[in-house]
Amino acid sequence: MISQLVNHGIPENDMEAMFEAASEFFNMPAEEKRQYEPKNASDPIKCGNFNVTDTSNQTFTLWRDYLKLYVHPEFHCPLKPEILREALLNYSVKMRKLAGALLEAISETMGLEKSYMEETLNLESMFQLFAANFYPPCPQPDHAIGIPPHTDHGLLTLLIHNGVAGLQVEHNGEWFHVNSPQNSILVNTGDQLEIFSNGRCRSVKHRAVLNNEKTRISIVVANGPSLNTILGPAPPLVARDGRASYLPMKYEEYIESQLTKSRVIGKSLLEQMMIREN
């Protein structure tokens, strides 16, 4: 499930500040960014650039620079550029509030108490991941990709971009471009919300594609439960459905498994968590 938010209350200036700060970071000299190259997948500050990755028996050349930061419950940020810290602190707080409001509405839509997810998933200590992606023009866009097909591990992912299209979502085995109005926010459902809802809210498989003319920048904030939460289908929904459709798993372990590309016979981690009926 992917949605577009307008009239969301996030000032345009806050969005522009994030694009400016991200651009400054990506334009820094390579030797300054090199200190943040990841030593392991769970580093709270990490950046990188073009590489080749293997996913589900497919090899992709990734044409992008990225910056990934853990921003809640502990806040991590590079020292440079100096404008990044203040802009990111402000933006991440507002994204947490927006995600919380959306999750309250989703709780009520599923027939649960408004505060059910906040209380059972300890959203006061929600794990929040920030990512900035920089996709320069690619001379052969058909021979590379920005990000390969995947689903997000959290509850809700909130995404903005600089007006250059590139996000695609999969539906019934076909890929479709996502076009969004200026200053809107794209909302992706993540794996944990699919599991918690016992399949009512489907996690969105998506990817980023390239072009040979314009630079694309996306700003992404993934919002999940607290890392200590053992997340499975909500008991009231299981009672209503008559069975649980997913296994429970500690959220921190889910992230670690996904980061290490844990797969069984080509299945994604979400598929591995599904309980099939006999």
N, C-alpha and C positions, 0 to 999 in steps of 0.2 A: 504494500500500500504506500503510495506516494501522494503527498498533498502540497498545494501551494498556499502559503499564508500571505495575505495582504492586510493592511490595517492592523498590523501586529504590535505596533507601539514601539518598535526599535527605531530610533532616529537614524535618518540617512547619514548624518555626520559620523555616527558610531561605526557604520559599515565602511564608509570611506576611510576612516582612520585605520581600520584593520587592513584594507587593501594597501594603503600607503605604507604601513609598518611592515607588512609582508614583502612588498616590493623592495623596500630598503634592505631587508634581511637578505633576500635572494641576490641583490646587487652588491653585497659585501664581497671583498676579496676571498678567494677560495681558501687561503690559509687561515682566515678568521673563522670560517664556517667549519673547517676541518676538525676543530676541537669537539664538535658536536656529532661527529660521525658515530653511529651506534657501535658499542662494544657487544651488546646483546639486545635481544628484541624488546626487553622490558625497561630499557633506559628511559627515564622520565623526560629527557631532552634529547632529541635526535633529528638529524637532517641527513639528506643524501641526494643523489642525482641519478642520472640515467644508468640503468642496469638491466640485466636479463634475469628473468625469474621463471621458475617452473611451477605451474599450477594445474593440478588435475591432468597430468600427462601432456600439457601443452606448454610450449616455450614462448614467452613474450619479451620483446624489447620494450622496456618502459621508458618513455620520453617525457621526463618531468624532473623537477627539483621538488623536494618536500621538506617541511618542518613539522614535527609532531611533538606536542607537549602535554604532559599530565598537569591539569590546571585545578583539579579539585578531587578529593578534599585537601590535598596539598598543592600549592601553586609553584610551578616550575617555569622559568623563562630565561632565555639567553640574556646576557648583559647588554648586548648590542643587537640591533640599534636601540638607542635609549628610548625612542618613542613607543617601542613595542610593549613594554611592561605595563604602562598606564592604560594604553588602549586595550590590551588583552584582559587586564583585570576588570575593567569596566564592561567589556563585551561578554566575557564569560559569566559574570554575575547575572547580566540581563538574559543570557541564553538559558541559565539554570531556572530563572523565574518563569520564562516562557515555556520551557519543557515541563516544569511542574504544573503550570496551568493546563497545558494540553493533556497531561497524564490524568489530571483530575477529571477533565471532560471525558476522556476515554473510559475511566473507571465508571462514571455514571452511565455512559452509553452501554456498558456491559452489564448494567444492573447491580453494580457494587456501590458501596459508600464512596462519596467523593474523595475522602482521604485514605481509601483502602491501600492504594499503591504506595503512597507516601509513608504510611505506617509500616506496612509489611515488608517493603523493600528498603527501608531506612534511607529515603531520598535526601534527608538532611546531609548525609555523608555520601551522596551520589558520586560515582566515579565519572569524571568529565575529561574527555580527551579533545584537545584542539589540534587541528591540522590545517596547514596552508599548503596548497599545491600550485606549482608554477609550471605551465605547459607552454614552452616557446613554439613558434612555428616549426613544423616538421617537414623537411623536404620530401619525404615519402610517407605520408600519413597512413597509407594502406599497409605499410610494412612494420608499423610499431603501434603502441597503444599507450594511453596515459595511465590507466589503472585497469587491470584485467577484471573479468566478471567476479563479483563477490557479494556477500551480504555483510551488514554491519553487526557487530556483536552486542551492542547495547539495546536500549529501549527505543529512543528516538534520536535521529541524527538531523541536525539543522544545518542547511547549506545555503550559502550565497555565492554569487560569482560576479565577475566584472563585465557581464553583458555579452561574453563570447560563449556560444553554445558548445557543448561537448559531453554533457551527461546523457547517457542512454539507460533505459530500463528494459528488462525482459518481460514479455507477456506472451504466454502460450508458445514459447520457443522462438519468438521473434523479438528483435531489438527495435526500440522506438526512441526518437529524440525527445527530450524534455525541454520544452520552451516555457520560460517563466517571465512574467512582467518585471519591469524595472523595480528594484528595491523589494521584491517579494522574497520570501524565505521558503525553500523547498524542505519538506519534512519527510524523511525516510523512516519507515518502521524497521526496527532491528530484530535480531534473533531472540533477545530476551523478552520482548513484548509478544512475539509469536508464541513462545513457550508459556509465558505467564497467562496469556489469554486462551490457552489450550487450542490454539490454531485459528482463533477468530481474526486476529490481526496478522497478516502474512508479512514476513520479512521480505524486503525488496532486493532482488538481485539486480545489480547495476554495474556500469563500467564507465570509464572516461575515454572518449575518442579524440583524435587530433585533427588539426587542419594545417595547411601550409602557408597561411597568410597572417594570422593574428595570434598574439599571446593570450592565453587564458589563465586566469587566477581564480581558484575556488577557496573559500574559507569554510571550514567544516568544524562543527562542534558535536561530538557524540556524547550522549547523556545516558548513563546506565545506573543500575542499583548500586548500593555500597558493595565494595569488593568482598566483604565477608558474607554477603547474602547467599544462602543456598536457594536458588531460584528453580521452581518447578511450576506447573499449572496451579492457578489459584484454587484452593479447595472448594469455594462456592461454585466455581465454574465446572470443576470436576464432578461435583454432586449433581449439577444440572445436566451434564452431558452423559453421566453414567460411567465414565472412564477417563483416565488421564491419557493424553496422546503423546506426552513427552516425559523423559526422565529428568529428575532434578540434578543440579550440579552447582557447586560453588562458583560464583561469578568470576572470581580471580582465576580459578583453574580453567574456566571456559576461555577467558582471554588468552592465557598462556598457551592453551591447546591450539587456539586459532592462530596465534602468532607463529607457532612452530609448524603451521600448515599440516596439522594432524588430520590424516585422511585414512579411510578404510575402503579399499577397492574403489577409489575415486569418489567416495561420498564426502560431502562437506560435513563439518562438525554438527551443524543443525540437523542434517539428515540422520546422522548417527544417534542423535538424541530422540528421534521419533520412535514411538512404540507402535508397531504395526499390529493390526488385528489379524488373528488367525483365519 
